[in-house]
């Protein structure tokens, strides 16, 4: 009897082991949350939100490829919302125009990572017909300055500064303009509009493409160069190693296809590390263009 029990038990034991509870699989570590990258709409010169979303993709793609980190683009309303989201830890990385960075750089925990290297100086100009008798922008009487569609952000703040110091009734802005930039310049050159605010590099390209028409325009006033855009991150969002990887990768990536796409979109030659000269330029910008009052 005892032998029979042993034989039966021995036969059943492997079955019992085989049909018992399976061992738990080792828990897989959760994938890190994507880094939120804030891009203000102003970086895209007033283009519609759907176009902004498309335009933001090359930067996100290039960031992910060069850093090995997952990113997610967040299109923000303006620089103020971007700064607020950084402060509230809702976004981790952001891009600011240089003059906007001057307005927010004292915010706690903002670390400049890279600055853009534009293909031409960032300047704004007021242009009129070559026979216009005005000698300075503040001599333009009435609401005569046209602001074409997709006018760049630095042109807007240059015009706003001029308007703030112009005599009453002078240097007003024309009603919201839906005309394209080239069409506006064509009409100023033909005497159908009195004045327009324009990016200086864009004006130079227009005059090169249309030398005869462009010769009918004169610059009535021009801004000093603005500091270039800057990429910042919230302290703690990137490790020192990750920040170095992102910085090195983006500087090198401008020659890659995705990098060239971004370079063409933003008219860049590349990226560079922020240096003392850049910070001095930002400080001068803040004196010339103080931060607007927060509403």
C-alpha positions as CSV (number, residue, x, y, z in Angstrom):
1,X,0.0,0.0,0.0
2,X,2.8,2.4,0.9
3,X,4.6,1.7,-2.3
4,X,1.4,2.3,-4.3
5,X,1.0,5.7,-2.5
6,X,4.5,6.7,-3.2
7,X,4.2,5.8,-6.9
8,X,0.9,7.6,-7.3
9,X,2.2,10.7,-5.4
10,X,5.4,10.7,-7.5
11,X,3.3,10.6,-10.6
12,X,1.0,13.4,-9.6
13,X,3.7,15.7,-8.2
14,X,4.9,17.0,-11.6
15,X,1.3,17.6,-12.6
16,X,0.7,19.6,-9.5
17,X,3.8,21.7,-10.0
18,X,3.0,22.2,-13.7
19,X,-0.6,23.3,-13.0
20,X,0.1,25.5,-10.0
21,X,0.1,29.3,-10.1
22,X,2.5,30.7,-12.8
23,X,5.3,32.9,-11.5
24,X,4.6,36.7,-11.9
25,X,6.4,38.4,-14.8
26,X,8.8,41.2,-13.7
27,X,7.0,44.5,-13.9
28,X,8.2,46.6,-16.8
29,X,9.3,50.2,-16.0
30,X,6.8,52.8,-17.2
31,X,8.0,54.8,-20.3
32,X,9.0,58.3,-19.3
33,X,6.4,61.0,-20.1
34,X,7.3,63.0,-23.3
35,X,8.9,66.4,-22.7
36,X,6.4,69.2,-23.5
37,X,7.9,71.7,-25.9
38,X,6.2,75.1,-26.0
39,X,6.1,77.1,-29.2
40,X,4.2,80.4,-29.2
41,X,2.0,81.2,-32.2
42,X,4.1,84.4,-32.7
43,X,7.0,82.2,-33.9
44,X,4.9,81.6,-37.0
45,X,4.1,85.2,-37.9
46,X,0.3,85.0,-37.3
47,X,-0.3,82.0,-39.4
48,X,-3.5,80.0,-38.8
49,X,-3.4,77.4,-35.9
50,X,-3.6,74.5,-38.3
51,X,-0.6,75.7,-40.2
52,X,1.3,76.4,-36.9
53,X,0.8,72.8,-35.9
54,X,2.3,71.6,-39.2
55,X,5.1,74.1,-38.9
56,X,5.9,72.9,-35.3
57,X,6.5,69.3,-36.4
58,X,10.0,69.7,-37.9
59,X,11.3,71.0,-34.6
60,X,9.8,68.2,-32.6
61,X,11.0,65.6,-35.0
62,X,14.6,67.0,-35.0
63,X,14.5,67.3,-31.2
64,X,13.5,63.7,-30.8
65,X,16.0,62.3,-33.3
66,X,19.0,64.2,-31.9
67,X,18.2,63.8,-28.2
68,X,16.7,60.3,-28.1
69,X,14.0,61.8,-25.9
70,X,10.3,61.8,-26.7
71,X,8.8,65.2,-27.2
72,X,5.3,66.7,-27.6
73,X,4.7,70.1,-29.1
74,X,2.4,72.5,-27.3
75,X,1.4,75.6,-29.3
76,X,0.9,78.5,-26.9
77,X,-1.0,81.7,-27.3
78,X,2.0,84.0,-26.7
79,X,5.2,84.5,-24.7
80,X,3.3,85.2,-21.5
81,X,1.3,82.0,-21.6
82,X,4.6,80.1,-22.5
83,X,6.4,81.6,-19.5
84,X,3.4,80.8,-17.2
85,X,3.3,77.1,-18.4
86,X,7.0,76.8,-17.8
87,X,6.6,78.2,-14.3
88,X,3.7,75.8,-13.5
89,X,5.7,72.8,-14.9
90,X,3.2,72.2,-17.6
91,X,5.9,72.5,-20.3
92,X,9.6,71.6,-20.1
93,X,11.2,73.3,-23.0
94,X,10.2,76.5,-24.9
95,X,11.2,78.8,-27.7
96,X,11.1,82.6,-27.3
97,X,11.9,85.5,-29.6
98,X,15.0,87.2,-28.3
99,X,13.0,90.3,-27.2
100,X,10.5,88.1,-25.4
101,X,13.3,86.3,-23.6
102,X,14.4,89.7,-22.4
103,X,11.0,90.1,-20.8
104,X,11.0,86.7,-19.0
105,X,14.6,85.9,-18.4
106,X,14.4,86.8,-14.7
107,X,11.8,84.1,-14.1
108,X,13.1,81.5,-11.8
109,X,14.5,78.2,-13.2
110,X,14.8,79.2,-16.9
111,X,18.0,77.9,-18.4
112,X,19.0,79.1,-21.9
113,X,20.1,76.2,-24.0
114,X,20.6,77.4,-27.6
115,X,20.1,80.5,-29.7
116,X,19.2,80.6,-33.3
117,X,21.6,82.0,-35.9
118,X,19.4,83.8,-38.5
119,X,20.5,84.2,-42.1
120,X,20.1,88.0,-41.9
121,X,19.8,90.6,-39.1
122,X,16.4,90.8,-37.5
123,X,15.4,94.4,-38.2
124,X,12.1,96.1,-39.0
125,X,11.6,99.1,-41.4
126,X,8.9,101.6,-42.3
127,X,8.8,102.0,-46.1
128,X,7.0,104.6,-48.2
129,X,7.0,105.7,-51.8
130,X,10.3,107.3,-52.9
131,X,8.6,110.7,-53.4
132,X,7.0,110.8,-50.0
133,X,7.9,114.1,-48.3
134,X,8.1,112.7,-44.8
135,X,11.6,112.6,-43.2
136,X,10.7,110.3,-40.3
137,X,8.0,107.8,-39.4
138,X,6.3,110.2,-36.9
139,X,5.6,112.6,-39.7
140,X,3.2,110.2,-41.4
141,X,-0.3,111.6,-40.6
142,X,-3.3,109.4,-39.9
143,X,-3.9,105.7,-40.0
144,X,-1.6,105.0,-42.9
145,X,0.8,102.2,-42.0
146,X,-0.2,98.8,-43.5
147,X,0.7,95.6,-41.7
148,X,0.7,92.8,-44.2
149,X,-0.4,89.2,-43.4
150,X,2.3,87.2,-41.7
151,X,4.3,90.3,-40.6
152,X,7.0,89.2,-38.2
153,X,6.8,89.8,-34.5
154,X,9.7,92.2,-34.3
155,X,8.0,94.4,-36.9
156,X,5.0,94.7,-34.7
157,X,6.8,95.8,-31.6
158,X,9.0,98.2,-33.6
159,X,5.8,99.9,-34.9
160,X,4.2,99.9,-31.5
161,X,7.2,101.7,-30.0
162,X,7.1,104.3,-32.8
163,X,3.4,104.8,-32.3
164,X,3.8,105.3,-28.5
165,X,6.1,108.3,-29.2
166,X,4.4,109.8,-32.2
167,X,2.3,113.0,-31.9
168,X,-1.5,112.5,-31.6
169,X,-3.0,111.8,-35.0
170,X,0.3,110.6,-36.6
171,X,1.6,107.1,-37.4
172,X,-1.6,105.2,-37.0
173,X,-2.0,101.7,-38.2
174,X,-4.3,101.0,-41.2
175,X,-7.3,98.8,-40.5
176,X,-6.5,95.0,-40.2
177,X,-4.9,94.1,-43.5
178,X,-5.6,90.8,-45.3
179,X,-3.2,91.6,-48.2
180,X,-0.1,89.5,-48.7
181,X,3.3,91.2,-48.1
182,X,4.3,91.4,-51.7
183,X,1.0,92.9,-52.7
184,X,1.3,95.6,-50.0
185,X,4.8,96.5,-51.2
186,X,3.5,96.6,-54.8
187,X,0.9,99.1,-53.8
188,X,3.2,101.3,-51.7
189,X,5.5,101.4,-54.7
190,X,2.6,102.3,-57.0
191,X,1.4,105.1,-54.6
192,X,-1.8,103.3,-53.7
193,X,-0.8,102.9,-50.1
194,X,1.3,105.4,-48.1
195,X,3.4,103.2,-45.9
196,X,4.0,99.7,-44.6
197,X,6.0,98.0,-41.8
198,X,8.3,95.2,-43.1
199,X,11.2,93.0,-42.1
200,X,14.3,94.5,-43.5
201,X,15.7,91.2,-45.0
202,X,12.3,90.6,-46.6
203,X,12.4,94.1,-48.1
204,X,15.9,93.5,-49.5
205,X,14.7,90.2,-51.1
206,X,11.7,92.0,-52.6
207,X,13.9,94.7,-54.1
208,X,16.3,92.1,-55.5
209,X,13.5,90.2,-57.1
210,X,11.7,93.4,-58.4
211,X,14.5,96.0,-58.9
212,X,12.4,98.4,-60.9
213,X,9.5,98.4,-58.6
214,X,11.7,98.1,-55.5
215,X,13.5,101.3,-56.5
216,X,10.2,103.2,-55.9
217,X,10.4,102.4,-52.2
218,X,12.4,104.2,-49.6
219,X,13.1,103.3,-45.9
220,X,11.7,106.0,-43.7
221,X,12.9,104.4,-40.5
222,X,14.6,101.2,-39.4
223,X,15.0,99.5,-36.1
224,X,18.2,98.4,-34.5
225,X,18.9,94.7,-34.9
226,X,16.9,92.4,-32.5
227,X,18.4,89.5,-30.6
228,X,17.7,86.1,-32.2
229,X,15.3,83.5,-30.8
230,X,16.4,81.3,-27.9
231,X,15.5,77.7,-26.8
232,X,15.2,77.5,-23.0
233,X,14.4,74.6,-20.6
234,X,13.0,74.5,-17.1
235,X,15.7,73.7,-14.6
236,X,15.2,70.0,-13.6
237,X,13.4,69.1,-16.8
238,X,16.7,67.9,-18.4
239,X,19.8,66.4,-16.8
240,X,23.1,68.0,-17.5
241,X,23.9,65.1,-19.8
242,X,20.6,65.4,-21.6
243,X,21.0,69.1,-22.1
244,X,24.4,68.6,-23.6
245,X,23.1,65.9,-25.9
246,X,20.2,68.1,-27.1
247,X,22.5,71.1,-27.6
248,X,25.2,69.2,-29.5
249,X,22.6,67.3,-31.5
250,X,20.7,70.4,-32.7
251,X,23.8,72.3,-33.6
252,X,24.9,69.4,-35.8
253,X,21.5,68.5,-37.1
254,X,20.9,71.6,-39.2
255,X,22.7,69.9,-42.1
256,X,20.4,66.9,-42.0
257,X,17.2,66.9,-44.1
258,X,14.9,67.6,-41.2
259,X,17.3,70.3,-40.0
260,X,17.2,71.9,-43.4
261,X,13.5,71.9,-43.4
262,X,13.4,73.7,-40.1
263,X,16.2,76.1,-41.2
264,X,14.2,77.0,-44.3
265,X,11.0,77.5,-42.3
266,X,12.6,79.8,-39.8
267,X,15.3,81.3,-42.2
268,X,18.2,80.0,-40.0
269,X,21.8,79.3,-40.7
270,X,21.9,77.1,-37.6
271,X,22.0,77.1,-33.8
272,X,24.7,78.2,-31.3
273,X,25.3,78.2,-27.6
274,X,24.3,81.5,-25.9
275,X,27.3,83.6,-25.1
276,X,28.0,86.9,-23.3
277,X,27.5,88.9,-26.5
278,X,24.0,87.4,-26.9
279,X,23.1,88.2,-23.3
280,X,24.3,91.8,-23.7
281,X,22.1,92.1,-26.8
282,X,19.2,90.8,-24.8
283,X,19.8,93.4,-22.1
284,X,19.9,96.2,-24.7
285,X,16.7,95.0,-26.2
286,X,15.0,95.2,-22.8
287,X,16.0,98.8,-22.5
288,X,14.7,99.7,-26.0
289,X,11.6,97.6,-25.8
290,X,10.4,97.2,-22.1
291,X,8.1,94.3,-21.3
292,X,4.5,95.1,-21.9
293,X,2.1,95.4,-19.0
294,X,0.5,92.0,-18.2
295,X,-3.2,92.1,-18.4
